[in-house]
């Protein structure tokens, strides 16, 4: 799939740092020989790639969420792995999410209304819902209602996390109604190549994810959403051919992980997940991890999370495993939602009694789907799923689903971080030389610019949900 070279309609810093002066300058400095209205297909490609890059890239994934869930670890510059961050370290997701992703998706929605193309609107609503979910999963309370009108609300109020999740569920319901396979065509879709039927399945799958995100707090709302989707009938992502993912191209549009590994050697796979994969005799180990450059007894060696710099480097750059080449290749996909995740979600919904499906069967299908996603042979899949250590435990569905989902979400740091907090499995230990008094991060801290530029709304959010610290639990994180 080729990615277009896109100049974004709007770029720059945080949506929350716009000022009236900048607005005036933007209105004055317009090129009279160029259109001021971007085309929806170009905006769609731009918003998709921009969001995928920040979701899969360094700041939010490799230097934060992947370390928190102990998929990856750092062998150099280990401060992030020890939970040491400045108040600017976690601003990229916020800045990109609002000022580049959401603003472009909002513009697509306006253009779609003007052109009476409901499919552009539906796709934009699905992607915007994903971006807003990433933001609230990470920070908690965030601007939602006022975030759509930057010119009107230069310092937008924060909505509670509950209200954001409920609003996003409504947006996805509206997206499902807007998406029409018999309607007007769209272009610029680098996820599903303009296939609206697949977007309808993705909309439901994302809605299922969010419905379960709130299940510990609002089980009746979860059941209502599941019933509505059942009645609507479009179904969910139903095979590994329907993954929601952005498949990258070669430079300059390569996977951001590949781009980083071209010039740096900071990262290794975590000892936590290597040990787990060894214990389960998991055939994904040689895909998730690369063999050590120098010969070692086990070939695959992870490093403990959160070591001091000297202790980490003393383990040996050539005697520890980098992430597998599947994830560091230029064309490696940025997976947004997998078939395996959908099956795990359906298994959980059944285990909670929200549906009449068979939880054990769906769980087994989910494990098989994850293995198949990486090309594991059928006989190896059968052997793995037959293992007593892997079989579904109906007495503790959170443990069975949580541990296997954590493995299946390898590389998807932000989503794995959200699910680990929600399901409480696997039961991870804090970083070796962590700086949080024996605790682990359970959220991102707000960008420092929010304190200086949107102080009143920032303080109101902190007053509701607790101190702006890595250790403050969010609303959805019950246990």
N, C-alpha and C positions, 0 to 999 in steps of 0.2 A: 504494500500500500504506500503510495507516494504521499509525502507531506508537502503542502504548498509552502512557499516562503510568504509569510504573512506579516504585514505591518499592522499592528493592533490599532483599532480605532482609538482606544484610550490606553495609555500606559503611564507608568510612574509610580509614585509612592502610595501611601495608604489612602484609601478612600476617605478616611476620617481626618486627614491632614490637609484637605483642600481648603483654600481660603477664598474670600471674595476677590482679593487681588489676583489670584491665579485664574479665577473664573473670568475676570475682565480681560486679562491678557490672552486667554484662550479664545475669547470672542473677537479680539482685535487681530490676532495673528492667524488668520485663515487664508489659505491659498485660494485666490479667486479663480485659478485655472484647474482646481481639483475638486472633485465631489466631496461634500461634507457628510454625505450619507453613505455609509459602507454597505456592501452587499451582504445579505444574511449568510450565504455560503462561506464567504471569507471569514466573517465573524465566528461562525460555527467551528471552522477548522482551528482558528486562533484560540478560542476559548477552550476547546478540547485539549489541544497540545499544551497550552499554558498550564492548565490545571493538572494534567497528567505529569508534566515535568516537575511541578512542585510536590505532587503526591508521591512520586517515585524517586525524587532527587535527594540532594545532600542534606539540606537543613532540617526538614521535617521527618525524613525517613532514616537516612544513614547516620545522622548526628543526633537523633532523638529517639523516635518510636522504635526503630529496629534494635536499638540498644536497650530501651526500657523492657522490651519483651524478650530480650536475650536470644534473638536470632543472630545478630552480629555482635562483634566486640571490637574494641580499638587496641591496636598494638603501638600506635604513636599518638601524641597529642590527646591524652586520655581524659581530659577534663569532662567532656560530655558524658563519657561512660561512668564517671564518678558523680554525675548530676550537678556539675558546676556550669551555670549559665548566667549570662548577663541579661538585663531586661530588653536587650535588642536581639538576643539569640533566637527567639521564637517568634519573630514578627513576620517572617516571609509568608507563612500560610495565611495570616491575616491580610497582609498587604496585597499579595497576589490574588487571594480569594475575592476580596472586595473590589480592588481598583483595576483588575484585569479580567478576572473570570466573570464575576457577577455583573459587572457593568456592561460587558459585551453580550452576555446572555439576556439581560434586560432589554438591550437594544434590539436583539433578534425578536424578542416578544413583541415589541412595538412595531417593528417592520412586518412581522407576521400578521398582526392585527390589521395594519394598513393594506397589506396585500391579500387579506383573507386566506392565508395559508396556515391552516391549523396545525399542520404537521411540523412546520418550523417552531411554532409555539410549543407544541407538545415536547419536542426534543429539547428545546431550551429549558423548559420547566423541569424535565428529568435531570439534566445536567446541573441546573441551579440548585435543585434539591440535594444532589450529591455534594456540591460544594458547601452548602449551608450545613449539611450533616457533618462533614469533615471539621468545619469550624466549631460547631457547638460541641461535638465529641471531644475536641481538644481543649477548648477554653471554658465552656460552660455557657453562661449568659452571653449573648451576642446581639448586635443590631439585626433585626429582621424587617419589621414594618417600615422603618424609616430608611433602610439601606437602599431601597429602590429609587429614592429621589434625592440624589446627592445635591443638586442645586438648591433644593428646599431645606434639606437637613444636613448642614455641614458638620454638626456634632450630634449624630443620631443617638437616640436612647437605646439601651440594651433591653431585649426581651428575655424573659426567663427561659431556661433550657426547656422546660415543659412546653411552654407556648411555642418555641421554635419547632420542636418535634411535631407538635400537633399541626402547626401551620404547614410544615413540609409534607406531612401526610395528606393534607388537603390539596396541596399543590400537585402531588403525584396522582391523586384521584382526578384532578382537573386535566392533567397531562394525559391520562389514560383515555378520557373522553375526547380530548382534542386529536389524538393520534388516530389516523384513518388510512389504512392501507389502500383504499380506493380514492383517497383525496389527492390534492396537488403534490407533485414531486418536490423533493428537496435535493440540495447538493451540498458538498463540503463536509459530509459526514465521514470521519476517518475512524469510526468505531464499527458501524454496521453497514457501511457503503450504501447509505440511504434506504435501508430496508426497514420500513415502518413496522412491520409485524414483529421484528426482533426488538424494536424499541418498546413496543407494548409489553413484551415479556420482561424486558429490563426494568421498565417502570414498576411492574408488579413485584419483581424481585427486590428492588430497592425499597419498596414500600414494606415488604416482608421484613427486611433487615431492620428498618426503623421501628416497625411495630414490635419486634422482639426487644429492641433497645429499651423500650419503656415498659416491658412486660412485668418487671418486678414492682414498678410503681403504679402502673395503670393497666392491670390485666383486662378489665372490661373494654377499654379502648382497643387493646390488642385484638381481642376476640371480635369486636365490631369490624375492624379493618380486615381481618382475615375472612370474615363472612362476606363482606362487600366484594373482595377480590374473587372469592369462590363464585358468587352470583354473576360477576361481570364476565368471567370465563376466558380471558386471554391467556391465562396460565403464566408460568414462570420460565426462566432460562431452563432449557430441557436437554441440553447436551453440551459436550465440550466444544462443539462447533458454534455455540452461541455465546461464548464468553464475552462479557463486556470488557474490551481491552483496546489499547492503542498499540499497534505493532509499529515499532520505529523503523527508520530507514538508515542509510549510511550518513556519515558526517556531511553537513552539520546538523542533521536531524536524527542523530543516534540516541539510543537510550542514555539518560543522564548518568546512570551508574557506569556504563561503558566509558562515557566521556571522562568521568573522574578517574577511573582506573588506568586511563591512558597516561596520566601524569603523577598519580599519587599511590602510596602504598600504606595507607593508614589502617585498613580494616581487615579483620579476620572473621571467620565464623565463630559463634559463641560456643564455649565448652558445654553450656547447658543443653543446647539442641543437639550437638554432636553426641553427647552421652545418651540422650533420649533415643536418638535414631539407632545408635549401637545396641541399646538395651532391647529395642523392639525388632532388631534385625530388619530395619526399614530400608527398602530398596531405593528410597529417594536420597539416601546419604550421598552417593557419588554425583548426584545432580545438584544438591544444595551446597556441597563442599567440594573444593578442588583438592587433589592430593598434595601433600607437602612437597616442596621443591626438592629438598633433601630426603633421602629414604628414612622412614620412621617405622616402628613396629606395626602401627595400626593404619598407616597411610593417610588417615584423616585426623587432624589434631585441632580441636577448638581451644580458645583461650578464655579464662575466666573474665567475666565482665568487671570493669571498674578497678583495674590494677593501677598502681602508680606507674609512671612512665618507665622508670628503670626496670621494674619487675616485669612489665609487659615486654619490653624490647629484649630482655634477657632470655625470654622463651625462644627467641630465634625467628627471624623473618622467614628463613627457609625451612624451618621445622614446624611451622604452624600453617593451617589451611585458610586460604582465601575463600570467599564465596565461589560457588561453582561457575563455570564458564557459561552455563545457560543464562545466568543473570548478568554477566558482565559483557555479553556479546552486543555489538552495536544495534542489532535488530531485535534484541530481547523485548518482549512486550511488557507494557505497564498494565497489569491486570487490575481492573476496577471491581469486577465481580465475577466469580467463577461459578461454574455449575456445581462444584463440590460445596461451596458455601451455601448455595440455595438449598441443596439437599440437607445439609446440616441444620439449616434454619427450619426446614419443614419437619425434620426429625424432632427438633426441640419443641416446635408448636404442638406436635402430637404428644410428646412426653408430658407437656404441661396440661394436656387435656383440651387444648383449643381446637383440635381437629380430630377426625376419626381415622387418620392415616396410621400406619404401623411405624412406630418410632425406631424400632430395632432394624427393620428392613431399610428404612431411609438412611439411617446412620451407616449401614454397611455399603449402601449405594454411594454415599458421600465419600467414604474412604476409597472405594474403587474409582470413583470419578477423579479424585485428586491424583491417584497413582497413574491413571490413564492419561491425565493431562500432561504428564511428563514422559509418556511413551513407555511405561513399565509393561513388561510382558504379562500376558494373561495368567500363566502358571505362577509367576511371582506374586501377582495380585491375589490369587486364590490362597496361596500359602500364607500371605500376610494377614488377610482378613479372617483366616481360620485360626490364627494364633489366639490363645487364651488372653494374652496381654492386650489384644486389640479388640476383642469382642465387646459388644455393647453391654453395659451394666445398667439395667433398668432401675436399680436401687439408688443410683447416683448419675443421673443423665448429664448433669453439669460437668462432672469429671470426664466421662467418656467423650462427650461432644467437645468440651472445652480443650482437652489435650489434643485430640485429633484435629480439631479446627485450628489450633495454634500451629500445628505442623503444616497443615494445608495452606495457611495464610502466609507462609514463609515469603519474605520480601515485601509484603504489603504491610509495612510497619504501622501506619495509622489505623488501619482496620483491625489488625491483630492487637494493637494496644487497647482499642475500645472493647473488643470481645474478651480480652483477658481481664479487664476491670469488671466487666459485667458478669462473666461466668465464674471468675475466681479460680480458674484452672488454666494451665498448670500452676502449682504453688511455687512460685519463684522466690529465690533468696536475693536480698539486696546486693548491690555491687560490693566487691571485696573492700575497697577503700572509698566507699560511698560517703557522701557528706550530708546525708539527711537523717542522721541519728538512728540508723537501722531501719529506716523506711524507704519506700520506693516511690518514684513519681507516679501520680495518678491524674495529672492534667498538664497542660502547657500554661505558662505564665503569660499574661497579657503583654502586648508590645509597650515599651516604655513611652512611646508617643501618645498612647491613650491617656496616661496620667497627666501629660502636659497640655494636650490639645483637646481632650474630651473629658476633662477631669470630673465634672459633676456626674456624668453618666457612668464613668468608670467607678467612682466611689459608691454609687448606688448599687451597681452590680456586685462589687466586693462586699458591701454591707449585707446583701441578700445571701450570697453563697459562701462567704467566708474569706479568709485572707488570700491574697493573690500569691499563693505559694504552690510549688510543685506537689505538695502533700495534701492539699485541700480537695476532698472528694467532691465530685460533681453530683448533680441531682439524680442522674440515672444509675449511679454506682452505689447500690444500696448496701451491700455487705462489706 
